[in-house]
Amino acid sequence: MNRSIHSPRFMRSAIRLFVCTLLTVSCQDHPSPADPIFSADVAHAWMQMHIRLTRSTAGYNSVVSDRSFGYAGITMYEAVLPVIEGNTSLLAQIGGSSLTPDKSGDQYYWPESLNAAMARITRQFFESTSAANLKTIDSLETVYKNQFLALTSPDKLTNAETYGRQVADAIFEWSKTDGGHQAYKNVTDPTYTPPVGLGLWVPTPTGVPILPRWGNSRTFIANSAVSSQPGPPTPYSEDPGSAFYAMANEVYTTSQSLTKTDTTTARFWADTPGNLNVPAHATNILTQLLVTTKQDLLKAAAAYALHGIALSDAAVSTFKTKYNYNLLRPFTYIRTVMNKSTWNPVIPTPPHPEYSAAHAVVSAASAAVLEKLFGVGFKFSDKTYESSYGVRSYNTFQEYAREAGRSRLLGGIHYGLSISAGLTQGAKVGTLVNQLTIK
């Protein structure tokens, strides 16, 4: 029997195909909840769209993307907040202004509120993306709207669209005041001159300094960047008997005895062409967890919100540290002080100071929130790069964060003590995020 392309079953199949082929999430054997209003498919689809756009839009490096994932998650949560029992606005807790629907809750079809809100704020954040990408945003919104038309009344759909767009507009206007608005246009700052001195960071061949003032951006959790700051790095020294020399020598000796597994680990977590950037990878892990545990729309929206806040605040925290201490990279020390003039790391050295290790900070913040959401002893597998690097499995979220952090030592771009300090720093950020009241 032929199926109409407008049938709910056909539309659900089309949407599932869209989500599964956008990027990396495995979509086998994970049916949606029976009631469409509680299906998280629409939330996952928009987060996968966000991942795709960070991958293909100029200027959306890991740091800028950390911020956009934060606002995207908050938008999701606030768009469905009125239907969450015992709801508490995140915006009200973190300094924004929440909205109140002007009609009773049963006059809205809430999945469409999220759909319209995410379409609006995605266009706003990615206004500079390609015309083809913008059309894809339009198409995703239309696919879900057509599905929902078969499930509710036109009036409820219109009410939900209006409310969702109001939420997105309010959040976007608020985002303009955090110090990072349109940062994708100004990733480098020509007015910034790195300080010069013994032990201070020297821009590597990969480029000029990026986002030197990001550490001054407003965080979602008030003062989270300040309160999570680590102490100073190991005192600089060129003495072969010093702690600093030993720290750099660890990077060098490790690079000389890398196994195939070590190299794969370094490249698996590397923000290099072909890979996702750091927050996109972390968000993709969250999506996999939400799909495999079959969380509903409301739980998914809350999870994306908390996780996005953690990613964003962690990025501000580590960049505050980086440009405060301006510590030189292993690349410079090993080549000039240790006289290994032809030495190169496994992965490219990023164009910003070394301390603290950003991947460790962001991954630890992510792990802290995931632990709160799924439990301390939760075992999981990451299939993000299944076709190229295989499936990687972890017994705990802390294990995931430690591996992500250590990958930077294996890759040759961070000292071991910068990684351990970063893991502690990120865990502090995650703990602060976990104190938010959310349903």
C-alpha positions as CSV (number, residue, x, y, z in Angstrom):
1,M,0.0,0.0,0.0
2,N,1.4,3.5,-0.9
3,R,1.8,6.0,1.9
4,S,1.0,9.6,1.5
5,I,4.0,11.9,2.0
6,H,1.8,13.9,4.3
7,S,1.0,11.0,6.6
8,P,2.3,11.2,10.2
9,R,4.2,7.9,9.8
10,F,5.9,9.1,6.6
11,M,6.8,12.4,8.3
12,R,8.3,10.7,11.3
13,S,10.3,8.5,9.1
14,A,11.6,11.5,7.1
15,I,12.5,13.3,10.3
16,R,14.4,10.3,11.7
17,L,16.3,9.9,8.5
18,F,17.2,13.6,8.6
19,V,18.5,13.4,12.2
20,C,20.5,10.2,11.6
21,T,22.1,11.5,8.4
22,L,22.9,15.0,9.5
23,L,26.0,13.9,11.3
24,T,26.8,11.1,13.7
25,V,24.1,9.9,16.0
26,S,23.2,6.3,15.9
27,C,19.4,6.0,15.5
28,Q,18.9,2.2,15.5
29,D,16.5,0.6,17.9
30,H,15.5,3.7,19.8
31,P,11.8,4.4,19.2
32,S,10.2,7.6,20.2
33,P,7.7,7.8,23.1
34,A,4.2,6.9,22.0
35,D,2.8,10.4,22.6
36,P,4.3,12.8,19.9
37,I,4.1,15.7,22.3
38,F,6.7,14.1,24.5
39,S,9.0,12.9,21.7
40,A,12.5,14.4,21.9
41,D,13.1,14.0,18.2
42,V,12.6,17.7,17.5
43,A,15.2,18.7,20.1
44,H,17.8,16.2,18.8
45,A,17.2,17.4,15.2
46,W,17.9,21.0,16.1
47,M,21.0,20.1,18.1
48,Q,22.3,18.1,15.3
49,M,21.6,21.0,13.0
50,H,23.6,23.2,15.4
51,I,26.5,20.8,15.3
52,R,26.4,20.8,11.5
53,L,26.4,24.6,11.4
54,T,29.4,24.9,13.7
55,R,31.2,22.6,11.4
56,S,30.5,24.5,8.2
57,T,30.2,28.2,9.3
58,A,33.3,30.4,9.3
59,G,34.4,31.6,12.7
60,Y,32.7,29.0,14.7
61,N,35.7,27.5,16.4
62,S,35.4,25.6,19.7
63,V,35.2,28.8,21.8
64,V,32.6,30.6,19.8
65,S,30.6,27.4,19.6
66,D,30.7,26.8,23.3
67,R,28.7,30.1,23.7
68,S,26.2,29.2,20.9
69,F,25.5,25.8,22.4
70,G,24.8,27.5,25.7
71,Y,22.2,29.8,24.2
72,A,20.7,27.1,22.1
73,G,20.1,24.9,25.1
74,I,18.5,27.7,27.2
75,T,16.2,28.5,24.2
76,M,15.0,24.9,24.1
77,Y,14.3,24.8,27.8
78,E,12.5,28.2,28.0
79,A,10.4,27.4,24.9
80,V,8.8,24.4,26.6
81,L,9.1,25.7,30.2
82,P,5.3,26.4,30.7
83,V,4.4,22.8,30.2
84,I,7.0,21.5,32.7
85,E,5.4,20.7,36.0
86,G,6.9,22.8,38.8
87,N,8.7,24.8,36.2
88,T,11.5,27.2,37.1
89,S,12.9,29.6,34.6
90,L,16.6,29.3,33.9
91,L,16.7,32.8,32.5
92,A,15.4,34.1,35.8
93,Q,18.1,32.3,37.7
94,I,21.0,33.5,35.5
95,G,20.1,37.1,35.0
96,G,17.8,37.2,32.0
97,S,14.1,37.9,31.9
98,S,11.7,35.0,31.4
99,L,8.4,35.2,29.4
100,T,4.9,34.2,30.4
101,P,2.4,32.9,27.9
102,D,-0.7,35.0,27.5
103,K,-3.0,32.0,27.1
104,S,-3.5,28.9,29.1
105,G,-1.0,26.1,28.5
106,D,-3.5,23.8,26.7
107,Q,-3.8,26.4,23.9
108,Y,-0.2,25.7,22.7
109,Y,1.3,22.7,21.0
110,W,4.6,22.8,22.8
111,P,6.9,20.8,20.4
112,E,6.1,23.5,17.8
113,S,7.1,26.2,20.3
114,L,10.6,24.6,20.6
115,N,10.7,24.1,16.8
116,A,9.9,27.7,16.1
117,A,12.2,29.0,18.8
118,M,15.2,27.0,17.6
119,A,14.6,27.9,14.0
120,R,14.6,31.6,15.0
121,I,17.6,31.6,17.2
122,T,19.6,29.3,14.9
123,R,19.1,31.8,12.0
124,Q,20.1,34.6,14.3
125,F,23.3,33.0,15.5
126,F,24.2,31.7,12.1
127,E,23.2,34.6,10.0
128,S,26.6,34.5,8.3
129,T,26.4,30.8,7.2
130,S,26.0,29.8,3.6
131,A,22.7,30.2,1.6
132,A,22.5,26.4,1.4
133,N,22.7,26.1,5.2
134,L,20.1,28.7,5.7
135,K,17.8,26.7,3.4
136,T,18.4,23.6,5.5
137,I,17.3,25.5,8.6
138,D,14.1,26.5,6.8
139,S,13.5,22.9,5.7
140,L,14.0,21.5,9.1
141,E,11.5,23.9,10.6
142,T,9.0,23.1,7.8
143,V,9.3,19.3,8.2
144,Y,8.4,19.5,11.9
145,K,5.6,22.1,11.4
146,N,4.0,19.8,8.8
147,Q,4.2,16.9,11.1
148,F,2.7,18.8,13.9
149,L,-0.1,20.1,11.7
150,A,-1.4,16.5,11.5
151,L,-1.4,16.2,15.3
152,T,-3.0,19.5,16.6
153,S,-5.2,22.4,15.6
154,P,-3.9,25.3,13.5
155,D,-4.6,27.7,16.4
156,K,-2.5,25.8,18.9
157,L,0.3,25.6,16.3
158,T,0.1,29.4,15.6
159,N,0.1,30.2,19.4
160,A,3.1,28.0,19.9
161,E,5.0,29.5,17.0
162,T,4.4,33.0,18.3
163,Y,5.5,32.1,21.8
164,G,8.6,30.2,20.7
165,R,9.8,33.1,18.5
166,Q,9.2,35.5,21.3
167,V,11.4,33.4,23.6
168,A,14.1,33.2,21.0
169,D,14.1,36.9,20.3
170,A,14.3,37.7,24.0
171,I,17.2,35.4,24.5
172,F,19.1,36.6,21.4
173,E,18.7,40.2,22.5
174,W,20.1,39.3,25.9
175,S,23.0,37.4,24.3
176,K,24.1,40.6,22.6
177,T,25.2,42.0,26.0
178,D,27.6,39.3,27.1
179,G,30.7,40.5,25.3
180,G,30.7,37.7,22.7
181,H,28.1,38.9,20.2
182,Q,29.1,38.1,16.6
183,A,32.5,36.9,17.8
184,Y,32.7,34.7,14.7
185,K,33.4,37.9,12.8
186,N,36.3,38.9,15.1
187,V,38.0,35.7,16.2
188,T,41.4,37.5,16.0
189,D,41.9,40.9,17.6
190,P,44.4,43.2,15.8
191,T,44.5,45.5,18.8
192,Y,45.9,42.8,21.1
193,T,49.7,42.5,21.5
194,P,50.9,39.5,23.4
195,P,53.3,40.3,26.3
196,V,56.9,39.5,25.7
197,G,59.2,37.9,28.2
198,L,60.9,34.7,29.5
199,G,58.5,31.8,29.6
200,L,55.6,33.8,27.9
201,W,53.6,32.5,25.1
202,V,54.9,33.0,21.5
203,P,52.3,32.6,18.7
204,T,53.0,29.4,16.9
205,P,53.0,29.0,13.1
206,T,49.3,28.2,13.3
207,G,48.3,31.9,13.5
208,V,47.8,35.1,15.6
209,P,46.1,35.1,19.0
210,I,42.4,34.3,19.0
211,L,39.8,35.7,21.4
212,P,42.3,37.3,23.9
213,R,39.5,39.0,25.8
214,W,37.0,36.1,25.9
215,G,37.8,35.6,29.6
216,N,36.1,38.9,30.3
217,S,32.8,37.7,28.8
218,R,29.7,37.5,31.0
219,T,29.1,33.9,32.2
220,F,25.7,32.3,32.7
221,I,26.5,31.5,36.3
222,A,27.5,34.8,37.9
223,N,31.3,34.8,38.7
224,S,31.8,31.2,37.7
225,A,34.9,32.0,35.7
226,V,36.4,33.9,38.6
227,S,35.6,31.3,41.3
228,S,36.8,28.4,39.2
229,Q,40.3,29.9,38.5
230,P,43.2,27.6,39.2
231,G,46.4,28.7,40.9
232,P,49.4,29.8,38.9
233,P,51.2,27.3,36.6
234,T,54.5,25.7,37.5
235,P,57.2,28.4,37.7
236,Y,59.1,28.8,34.5
237,S,62.6,27.5,34.3
238,E,65.1,26.4,31.7
239,D,67.1,24.4,34.2
240,P,67.2,20.7,33.2
241,G,66.7,19.9,36.9
242,S,63.6,22.0,37.3
243,A,60.0,21.0,37.6
244,F,59.1,23.0,34.4
245,Y,61.8,21.2,32.4
246,A,60.5,17.9,33.6
247,M,57.0,18.9,32.6
248,A,58.1,19.7,29.1
249,N,60.3,16.7,28.9
250,E,57.3,14.5,29.6
251,V,55.6,15.9,26.5
252,Y,58.7,15.2,24.4
253,T,59.4,11.7,25.7
254,T,55.8,10.8,25.4
255,S,55.9,11.9,21.7
256,Q,58.8,9.6,21.1
257,S,57.0,6.4,22.3
258,L,53.4,6.9,21.1
259,T,51.5,3.7,20.3
260,K,48.9,3.4,17.6
261,T,46.3,3.6,20.4
262,D,47.9,6.8,21.7
263,T,47.9,8.5,18.3
264,T,44.3,7.4,17.7
265,T,43.3,8.9,21.0
266,A,45.0,12.2,20.2
267,R,43.3,12.5,16.8
268,F,39.9,11.3,18.1
269,W,39.7,14.3,20.4
270,A,41.4,16.7,18.1
271,D,39.5,19.8,16.8
272,T,40.9,19.3,13.3
273,P,39.3,19.3,9.8
274,G,37.0,16.4,9.5
275,N,36.3,16.3,13.2
276,L,33.7,18.1,15.2
277,N,34.9,21.0,17.4
278,V,35.1,20.4,21.2
279,P,31.6,21.5,22.3
280,A,30.0,19.9,19.2
281,H,31.6,16.5,20.1
282,A,30.5,16.9,23.7
283,T,27.0,17.7,22.6
284,N,26.9,14.8,20.3
285,I,27.8,12.5,23.2
286,L,24.8,14.0,25.1
287,T,22.5,13.4,22.2
288,Q,23.6,9.8,22.0
289,L,22.9,9.4,25.7
290,L,19.4,11.0,25.5
291,V,18.5,8.8,22.6
292,T,19.7,5.5,24.1
293,T,18.0,6.2,27.4
294,K,14.8,7.4,25.6
295,Q,14.4,10.7,27.4
296,D,11.3,12.7,26.5
297,L,11.2,16.2,25.1
298,L,11.2,18.0,28.4
299,K,14.1,16.0,29.9
300,A,16.1,16.5,26.7
301,A,15.5,20.3,26.7
302,A,16.6,20.5,30.3
303,A,19.7,18.4,29.6
304,Y,20.8,20.5,26.6
305,A,20.3,23.6,28.6
306,L,22.5,22.6,31.6
307,H,25.1,21.1,29.4
308,G,25.3,24.1,27.1
309,I,25.7,26.4,30.1
310,A,28.5,24.3,31.4
311,L,30.3,24.3,28.0
312,S,30.0,28.1,27.7
313,D,31.1,29.0,31.2
314,A,34.0,26.6,31.0
315,A,35.3,28.3,27.9
316,V,35.2,31.7,29.5
317,S,37.0,30.3,32.6
318,T,39.8,28.7,30.7
319,F,40.4,31.7,28.5
320,K,40.5,34.0,31.5
321,T,43.3,31.7,32.8
322,K,45.1,31.5,29.5
323,Y,45.5,35.3,28.9
324,N,46.2,35.9,32.5
325,Y,49.3,33.8,32.7
326,N,50.3,33.7,28.9
327,L,52.3,30.5,29.4
328,L,54.4,29.3,26.4
329,R,53.5,26.1,24.6
330,P,55.5,22.8,24.5
331,F,56.1,23.5,20.8
332,T,58.2,26.5,21.7
333,Y,60.0,25.1,24.8
334,I,60.9,21.8,23.2
335,R,62.2,23.4,20.0
336,T,64.1,26.3,21.6
337,V,65.1,25.3,25.1
338,M,65.5,21.6,24.6
339,N,67.1,22.2,21.2
340,K,64.7,19.8,19.3
341,S,64.4,22.2,16.4
342,T,62.5,19.8,14.1
343,W,60.1,18.5,16.7
344,N,56.4,18.7,15.9
345,P,53.3,17.7,17.8
346,V,50.8,15.1,16.6
347,I,48.1,17.7,16.2
348,P,48.4,21.4,15.4
349,T,49.1,23.8,18.3
350,P,46.2,26.2,18.8
351,P,46.8,30.0,18.5
352,H,46.3,30.8,22.2
353,P,48.4,30.4,25.4
354,E,48.9,27.0,27.0
355,Y,47.7,27.2,30.6
356,S,45.1,25.9,31.4
357,A,44.2,23.1,29.0
358,A,40.9,24.1,27.4
359,H,39.8,20.7,26.3
360,A,40.3,19.4,29.9
361,V,38.3,22.3,31.3
362,V,35.4,22.0,28.9
363,S,35.3,18.1,29.1
364,A,35.4,18.1,32.9
365,A,32.5,20.6,33.0
366,S,30.6,18.5,30.5
367,A,31.3,15.3,32.6
368,A,30.1,16.9,35.8
369,V,26.7,17.8,34.2
370,L,26.4,14.4,32.5
371,E,27.1,12.7,35.9
372,K,24.3,14.8,37.4
373,L,21.9,13.8,34.6
374,F,22.7,10.1,34.2
375,G,24.4,9.0,37.4
376,V,27.9,8.6,38.8
377,G,28.5,5.0,37.6
378,F,26.9,5.3,34.2
379,K,28.6,3.3,31.5
380,F,28.4,4.5,27.9
381,S,29.9,4.4,24.4
382,D,30.7,7.2,22.1
383,K,30.0,6.5,18.4
384,T,30.8,9.9,17.1
385,Y,33.6,8.7,14.9
386,E,32.6,5.1,14.6
387,S,33.5,4.8,10.9
388,S,37.0,6.4,11.3
389,Y,38.2,5.7,14.8
390,G,35.8,3.0,16.1
391,V,33.5,3.1,19.1
392,R,35.1,4.2,22.4
393,S,33.6,3.1,25.7
394,Y,33.8,4.5,29.2
395,N,32.9,3.3,32.7
396,T,32.2,6.7,34.0
397,F,31.9,10.3,32.8
398,Q,35.1,11.2,34.7
399,E,36.9,8.6,32.6
400,Y,35.7,10.3,29.5
401,A,36.9,13.7,30.7
402,R,40.3,12.4,31.7
403,E,40.8,10.7,28.4
404,A,39.8,13.9,26.5
405,G,42.3,15.9,28.7
406,R,45.1,13.4,28.3
407,S,44.7,13.4,24.5
408,R,46.3,16.9,24.6
409,L,49.4,15.5,26.2
410,L,49.5,12.7,23.6
411,G,48.9,15.2,20.9
412,G,51.9,17.3,22.1
413,I,50.1,20.6,22.8
414,H,49.7,20.6,26.6
415,Y,51.8,19.9,29.7
416,G,50.4,17.2,32.0
417,L,50.0,19.6,35.0
418,S,48.0,22.0,32.8
419,I,45.6,19.2,32.0
420,S,45.2,18.1,35.6
421,A,44.6,21.8,36.7
422,G,42.1,22.1,33.8
423,L,40.2,19.0,34.9
424,T,39.8,20.5,38.4
425,Q,38.8,23.9,37.0
426,G,36.2,22.4,34.7
427,A,34.7,20.3,37.5
428,K,34.3,23.5,39.6
429,V,32.3,25.0,36.7
430,G,30.2,21.9,36.4
431,T,29.4,21.9,40.1
432,L,28.2,25.4,39.9
433,V,26.0,24.6,36.9
434,N,24.5,21.6,38.8
435,Q,23.3,23.9,41.5
436,L,20.7,25.5,39.2
437,T,17.1,24.5,39.9
438,I,15.7,22.8,36.8
439,K,13.0,20.3,36.2
